[in-house]
Amino acid sequence: MRTTLRTGRAAVIFAAIGALAIAGCGDNKDDDKTKPGESGGKEPAASVQLPKLNGEKVQVAAVWSGPEQENFTKVLKEFEKRTGATVTFVPAQDPIVNFLGTKIAGGAPPDVAMLPQVGAIQQAVQRKWAKPVGPEAKAQLAKNYSKGWQDLGAVDGTQYGVYYKAANKSLVWYNNAVFENAGAKEPKTWKDFLATAETISASGVTPVSVAGADGWTLTDWFENIYLSQAGPEKYDQLAQHKIKWTDASVKTALTTLGELFGKPALIAGGADGALQTEFPASVTQTFSGGDQPKGAMVFEGDFVTVNIAQTEAKIGTDAKVFPFPAVGALAPVVTGGDAAVALKDSKGAQALLTFLASPDAARISASAGGFLSPNKSLDLSAYPNNVQRDIAKALIAAGDDFRFDMSDQMPQSFGGTPGKGEWKALQDFLKNPKDVAGAQQKLESDAAKAYKS
């Protein structure tokens, strides 16, 4: 019961995302014209009609916290305003499938859950938790989404998920002052990336900030290298466990990743420090401290902008971005996303799915920053700056041609659980990057158990 992904010229097409992002990173006078929370002009009329739900209570569970939760709460407030319903945000923990299982066993499931993995959607369907998307939400999906994004939320031809949030997970953000002081340039290849890191290190600043405490960031490091080096076909095979983690292609990718992880002086705090650094801190420590931050570069998706906003750095001037460097012939781009899935047969749940599938909801989150929508009907002026606007433009232009986050396609017990499976194996690899064979054996052992179950 695995979703059939729409795949194709991903590495070629998505290379444009990085190029467009860089084009938007210069000193552009238009960057300041649209502030967060504004859409650049008169507020558009509502594009979707919602039912009146006076007195109805709706619960929404998600693993989001901090600014991400705050921004989504604005969307829920607008839903309340339009429908009269009362919406409660329920903070969830990873893995969310386990969290939801506890709620369902106790007879109190939320109406809607935001699921961050394709595998989680499939598990929710297999366990008969998920409810099919209703006709109103399906109409919004057909109108506003490419078939590829619709297919990601479907299982065996039935639509269950509405992909509200997308991510381009193949970007490296950097402290521009550090680069200028070191005379460093944006690297285009992995070899150049390592050379740039050495140049920055020689200038007196540790070059790379790694969020090793959050295993999911390490899976993204691996996936970008693997996609670029092994190619899309192998990427799909490994994602579906049609080839083993002991395959030579995995050895090559881990060896390449070890070229960075094996040099503690290039990583903020070394391996031990990285393993204690959570994702938000990995970003803020890159853009705090002026030209003497704890790290000069941080790898992760477009959503990094939420955390940059917590510093005094200005996106496009102080904080710039380049595409994940090409390791092989292809410049990689890996995408991710969060899908809304109904867990109750209620009018409130279906109405919320309908709203989240509309450009009205996407506009609110886009204007707040740190958000990328796969909704092709969203006016790009909603994004707060040219960097995010151009990344969004390239995502929509790609249509159905993309590769989705590999770990998010896998059983959650392997690809999405803190302290277990791929997350733990790659954290151990960060600690001991010379043991490539040991990492492969552990990955394969855990993967085989997860897919078997």
Disulfide bonds with the S-S distance in Angstrom:
none
